[in-house]
Amino acid sequence: MWYLLFWPIFGLRYLLVENINPINGYHLIHCPLDDMIPFQEWFFIPYAVWYVGIVGMHLYTMVYDVPAFKKYTKFLIISMSTSTAIFILYPSCQQLRPEVFPRENLLTDIVGLLYRLDTNTNVFPSEHVIGAIAVF
């Protein structure tokens, strides 16, 4: 179960990586398709389910399939360590967040909280995609 020791390290790395690079040192990740995507606050729901899937797969394999748990955890450790190195060498960001939400409701309040907690930096490579590939 030595794999479980890495999760606090990955939490700490976000604090370090977010504070290593100066705000003007980020490379903007953008394509014209980005401009065509409207803001939809209900997208928070599948975003939250993604986290449930990641944690759920970890718990399920830890209890019912230890070899898969070890393989899954090793994949996450290696791929997220690689992405951390990329974040340090090539800090990236996206400027997709609206200045003002088009509506006010519970989901926009939650998205606003998420925006305050999580910066729009270090987006390439996408660790959400890495996590989804790991679950798959």
TACORHU-V247489 format. One record per run of one state. SS is the DSSP state (H for helix, E for strand, - for the rest). FROM is the first residue (numbers start at 0). LEN is the number of residues. If there is no record, write none. Layout:
BEGIN
{{SS/FROM/LEN} {SS/FROM/LEN}}
END
This chain:
BEGIN
{{-/0/1} {H/1/19} {-/20/2} {H/22/3} {-/25/1} {E/26/2} {-/28/3} {H/31/5} {-/36/6} {H/42/22} {-/64/1} {H/65/24} {-/89/2} {E/91/2} {-/93/12} {H/105/12} {-/117/3} {E/120/1} {-/121/5} {H/126/9} {-/135/1}}
END
